[in-house]
Amino acid sequence: MSPLQSARAVLTGVMPVLAVLGALWPSLAGAVLPIEHWKTSTGARVYFVNAPSIPMLDLSLSFDAGGRYDPSAKDGLASLTNSMLAKGAAGLDENQIAERFANVGALRSEGAGDDRATVSLRTLSGQEELGASLETLEILLGRPSFPAPVLAREKERLIQALREGQTKPSAIANRTFSAMLYGDHPYGRSATPETVAAIERQDLLRFWQANYGASRAVVAMIGAISRQQAEQIAERLTRVLPVGETAPSVPAVISLKKSAEQRIENPSTQSHILIGAPAVAWGDPDQFALLVGNYVLGGGGFVSRLYNEVREKRGLAYSVYSYFSPSLQAGPFTVGLQTAREQTDVALGVVRETLTRFLTEGPTEQELAAAKANQVGGFALRIDSNRKILNYLSAIGVYDLPLDYLDRWTEKVSAVTLEQVRAAFARHVQLDALVTVVVGAGTPAAK
């Protein structure tokens, strides 16, 4: 295998993962992540890690252009704009764009959530391959055409997927759960066939022009390039972006004042259950205490309390879990499970009893020690690939986290105390302010 073929194999995942890690890890000696940070002349924030052992570059541009800026009558606009960037640009159609990346072994991806929209690239770092892939990325970032025929096709594809989702209990539960948690806040809205149908080409063009400016961009890079090359790449890619506009204000997330429950009839043989509340934003001082505590409650899989009480002792569900999902504003705390319809109320009772006991008493000393040991021991797996590191670099920029966030991660976890876990959960999860969604069970049992 030639050096070029070997490098291309890395890009496509053919080489064994351990070989990749063995080559990458020495370059990260010293600090966990020796992150370099600066601003471009265009106002974009850049986060860069030099990892020279493998001839490749992972790069992403994250824009403050998430779904929270969707007009309520056109929910889905942010996601559709992001996905259409590579469907036509500067006279190139979607097939030509795809071929240009494929011809140099580059991989491109994109995605949009509530908080941000991202375009990512994985490419060989050789002069020819890197130059060609950056040229194509530059074209689709700076000169998207949003071709009307392709937009019509993509809208129809999305509409059909949404209609299918309206019949699936898991999708119904997730959509209802978000709406109950966040109400009229953008986090609570979801695209529907009607809102997607209302989106026109000019809407995408205006959204891109307003929200994809350099001043609202975070550029993350890790790979076999120098700091000077990284600076040139960041300048090159952000120089072609539209001028952009100041981000519009978004209303604050309102904490729930009381509990609520909604049951939705569905022919599914399983009841799909979600319980939770708006809970925590990125950078919250309680984030590490919540992480460690949740491992004990429901994030630790086979060793969590919820798993032990719901599955091991009673066989009420195949899987039960809990997690915190931080966002720019308070993201949700979620408990989820599926159970047989006839067991719905029994399973709900066990989950609520387990959650109540945990919030009242917190973890034991032994549970806390085991949770911290697991999190610290598994930390290397959080940064065991360039792609994972790239995601962290992007998150550090988007959520304004300290540059030593990962350097101090194990230290922060190790320092968590029982009192901190109890206090953090008391601040962020209130038993009398949780929403419950049950899809499949019909009306609640008589009390």
Number of C-alpha atoms within 10 A of each C-alpha: 7 7 9 13 11 14 22 20 15 19 21 12 11 11 14 10 12 11 10 17 16 12 13 19 16 12 18 15 10 9 12 17 21 18 19 13 16 13 16 19 14 18 17 21 23 24 24 25 25 20 23 19 16 20 20 25 24 24 27 24 26 27 24 23 28 22 24 24 22 20 13 16 15 20 25 29 26 27 23 21 24 24 20 21 24 27 22 22 23 11 13 18 16 16 11 16 20 17 12 17 22 14 11 17 21 25 17 18 12 18 17 23 15 20 19 22 24 23 22 21 19 25 27 26 20 15 8 10 18 19 16 17 25 17 15 18 22 20 21 22 21 21 17 22 20 23 17 13 10 15 20 15 11 17 20 15 11 19 19 13 13 19 12 11 15 16 13 15 22 20 16 18 24 17 18 23 26 22 17 22 26 22 16 14 17 22 22 18 22 19 21 19 19 13 17 21 18 14 19 16 16 11 15 23 14 13 20 22 16 18 26 26 25 29 24 21 27 26 33 28 32 24 25 21 20 14 13 8 11 23 16 12 20 25 20 16 19 25 19 17 23 18 15 17 15 11 13 10 8 11 11 11 19 13 14 19 10 11 14 15 14 16 19 17 13 18 14 16 13 20 29 27 26 24 23 26 28 26 24 24 19 20 17 12 11 19 19 21 23 24 19 28 29 24 25 25 26 23 23 21 17 15 16 20 26 29 28 18 18 24 17 14 9 13 14 22 18 12 16 25 21 24 19 22 15 19 17 15 18 23 20 25 22 21 23 18 24 23 25 16 19 13 16 23 16 14 24 20 13 16 22 15 14 18 20 14 12 20 21 13 11 23 24 12 11 8 20 21 16 16 25 23 16 14 20 16 11 12 14 12 10 12 19 17 16 23 18 12 20 24 17 20 29 24 16 21 20 21 16 12 16 12 17 14 16 23 16 14 15 18 11 16 19 19 11 20 17 19 11 17 24 19 16 19 20 14 12 17 19 18 16 11 15 21 22 23 25 31 27 25 25 16 11 12 10 4 3
